[in-house]
Amino acid sequence: MRLFVTGGSGFIGSAVVPELLGAGHEVAGLARSDASAAVLAEAGATVLRGDLQDLDSLRRGAETCDGVVHLGFVHDFSDLSIGAAVDLRAVEAIGATLVGSGKPFVITTGTLLLALGEVGLPAGGFGTEEHVSHSAMPRVASENAAIALAERGVRSSAVRLSPSVHGVGDHGFVPILIGIAREKGVSAFVGDGANRWPGVHRLDAARLFRLVVEQAQAGSRWHGVGDEGVPFRDIAEVIGRHLGVPTRSISSEEADAHFGFLGALVSLDNPTSNALTRERLGWEPVEPGLIADLDEGHYFT
């Protein structure tokens, strides 16, 4: 297939694009900048200039390809609603272009929407029956809009990624936690730290996106989870050990002041099963888990 990929030069996308190319697919990658275009071209993809707010470029990519993998997102941590609104418009524009085509359309959301959602299977991960409130998380509206396209002739699906997609080059939540611990001289967790975060290595996630675009049925949701639930205290302890700072508990009232915008997330319990993803797609995570990856040391050099 010739696949249109948004976010193909990012941390996850730069693993997904080689995975798709290595499986014999062609990739047309969306590039906002010369730097992004160079990354895509070096990987072997063709370049389509545009960005997530240029809806014509999104429509053009969807029209000229056999399927779409949507990884791009505007990460403005000061106001997540900005990225959510851009993402929803992008999903709607791509989806409208694909109506009636039967083409695959894979979007990216997160497992944390289950921890915050008003409705959702507590540790499940598959099926059109699993609907989550729009108000729960920024990408919920996009997920529900994409899944609804299954009834309009689009082979749409969503990959729910772990809050930690880790590996060399990570610039997500874990590096932020490390930066906070380094700045404050303590690696903290909330309460007893028993709440769990799932994790997945970026290379395992890349293989999952390929399998979903190749195999997934219309209207399906898949959990991109290697570690199904790492206690947050374990994450804090390995960070503290590598930085040489103490690890300690803080109260929920202290969380916002200590963790900033992550204060609302660090105490969430988000155990998430990968059983159905593995069973139905034949996906097997083989890369190091989160704690093992942290212990390799690259996050601290």
N, C-alpha and C positions, 0 to 999 in steps of 0.2 A: 504493500500500500504506500501511497504518497501521503504523508501525514503533516498537517499543519500544527506546529507546536508554539504556544506562547510561553514565555518565561524560560526558553531553552538555554539561555546563557547564565541562568542563576545557579544556586548551589545544588538544587535538586535537578533542574533541567539539564545542567551540564553532565549529569550522569544518565538521564533519560535519553537524551539525543544519541550518544554513542550506543546505548543499549538497543535502540530502535534500528539504527544503521547497521549494527552488527547482526541483527536478525534478518537483514535483507530489505528493510523498508527504506523509502526515501523520506527525507525530512525537509520541510520548508519552515524556517524559524522566523518568528517575529522579532525584529530588532529596532529598538528605539534610538540607539546611539551607534556611533562608529565602533566603539569598544565591543558592544554586544554583537554587532555584525561580524567583527573579526573573530570572536570566540566561536560563533556558529560556523563561519566559513572554514576555520581551522579544523573543526570537528568533522567536516564533510557535508554539512547541510547547505542548502541554498537559503538565501536571505530575502525576506520580505520586510521592507521598511514600514514602520508604523508603531503604534503603541495601543495600550488597552483603552485609551480614550478616543482613539481614531477608529470609530466603528466601521468606516469604509474599509480600512485595512483588514479588520477582522472578517468582514463579510467576504472580501476578496480571497483571503486565505482559505476560508471554509468552502467557497465555491470551487476553487481550483484544486482541491485535494480530496482524498478518499476518506478522510477522517480527521478529527481534531483532538489534540491533547492540550488541555488548558491548565497550565501551571502558573502563569503570571498572576501577580497580585501587587497592589500598591500598599506597601508596608509603612503606614504612618501611625506609629504607636501612640502619638499624642491624641489621635482621634480615629479609632478603628472604623467608625461609621463612614469615613471618607473612602477607604479602600473597599468597604462592603458595597457601597453604592456604585463605584466604578466596576466592581466585579459583577454585580447583578446586571448592569447594562451590557457588559461584554458577553455574559452568558446568554442573555436574551437576543442580542444581535447575531451571535453565532448560531444559536438554536433556530431562530427564524429562517436563517439561510439554509439550514439542513433539513427543515421540515419535509417529510415525504421521501427523503433520499435513502433511508435505511443505513446511513453512514454512522460509524461509531463517533461518539462525542464523550470524552472522558474529562471530568472536572475534578478539582482538588478541594477537599474540605478537611475537617479535623475531628479526631475522636473527642476532643474536649466539648463539642456540642452535645454529646451524650451526658456529660457530667453536669452541664448547665441546662439541658433541655427539659421542657415540661412533659414531653412524650418521647419515648425511645426505649429500645430494648436495652436493659442495663449492662449486659456484657455480650450482646449479640453482634450483628453486623451484616445482615443481608435482607434484601427483599423490599418490594414495593409497599409492604404494610408498615414500614418503619418511617413515620413522619415526625419531624421535630418542629417545635414552634419557631416561627420567624424571629421572635424576640430573644431567643436564647443565645445565639452567637452570631458574629458578623456574617459568616458564610452560609448560614442556614437557608436564607432566602434563595441564594444561588443554587444550593443543592436541591431544594424542592422544585425550583424552576426547571433545572436540568432533568430531574427524574420525571417531571410531568411531560417532557418531550417524548417519552416512550410511547405515549398515546397518540403522538402526531407523526409517527414514522421515523423516529430517530433512535438509534441504538445508544441511548444515553446511559451513563453510569457515573458514580462518584467514588473516588478513592479518599477515604478518611485517614489522613496521616496522623501519626503520633505527635504529641506536643514537642517531643524531641526527635527530629530527624538529624542524626548525628553522623560524624565522619570528618575527615580532614577538610578544612575550609568552612566549617559550620560557623554561621553568624547569627544563630537563632537564640532560643531561650537559655541554653546551657552556657554559652560564652557570656551572656548577660549576667547569669548567676555568678559565674566566676569573677567577673568584673566587680560586682557588688561585694563579694566576699573579700576581694583584694583591697577594695577601697575602704571597707568598714573594719577590716581586720578580724572578721568572724564569719564563719560559714553557718548560716542559720536555717532552721526549719521551724514550722509552726506546730505547736503542741507536742505530741509524741512523734510526729514525723512519719506516722504509719500510712498516711495517704499515699496512693500509688499513681505514678505516671507511666504510661506505656512509652516505648521507644522503638525506633527502627533505623537501621543503617541506610544511608542514602543509596548505596548500591543495591541493597535488597529492595528498597522502594522503587528504584528504576526498573528492576525486573518485574515488579508487580504492575507498574503502569503498562509495560509491554504486554503482559498477559491479559490485562483488562481490555486494552484496545483490540487485541486479537480475538478474545474469547467471550467476553462478558455479554450476558443477555441484556436486553433493553430494560431500563428501570431498576438497575441493581446498584447496591451500595457495598463497598468492600473496605475492610479494616486493614490499613497498612501498619501492622504492628508486629515487631519482632519480639521484644520484651513485652509481655502482656501487662505487667504492672511492677515497676521498680519503686520500692518505698522511698519517699522523698528524703527521709533521713539518710539513706544509703548514698544518695546523690550528694547531699551536703557533706557527708563524712569524707567521701573520696576527694571532693573539692578542697576541703579543709586540710586533708593530709598532703595533697600536692602543693598547696600554697604555704603550708606550715603555719596555719592559723587555727584557733580553736573552733570546734563545732558546738553550737548550743541551741537550745529551744528558745523561741520567742512566743509571745501570746498572739492570738489573732488580732488583738487591738493594735499590736505593734507592727503587723505585717505591712501595711501600706507605707508607713514611714521607712521601714527597712528596705523593702523590695520595690518601691515605686509602683509603676503601672502593673508589675507582676504580682502585686499584693493580693489581688483577687483570685489568682490562679494557683499560687504555691501550696495552698491547703486543699485543693480539689482532689477528690479520690476518683480516679478515672481508669479503673481496671477494664481492659478491653480484650476480647477474645479474637484470636486470628484463626480459630478452628475452621470456620466455614470458608474463609478465604483460601486456606491451604487445601481443604478438601475439594472445593469446586473448581479451583484454578490450577491446582498442582503447584502452588507457590510454596517454596521452602526458604525461610530466612537462613542464610549461611554465614553472614558477616558477624564480626564481634558485636556483642550486646553493649548497652550504654555504659555500664560500669567498666567492662573490659576495655572499651574504646577510650574512656577517660584515663584508665590506668596506662594506656600506651604513651601518654605524656604530651601528645601534640597539641592538646588544648591549652597547655601551660607554658609553651615555649614561644 
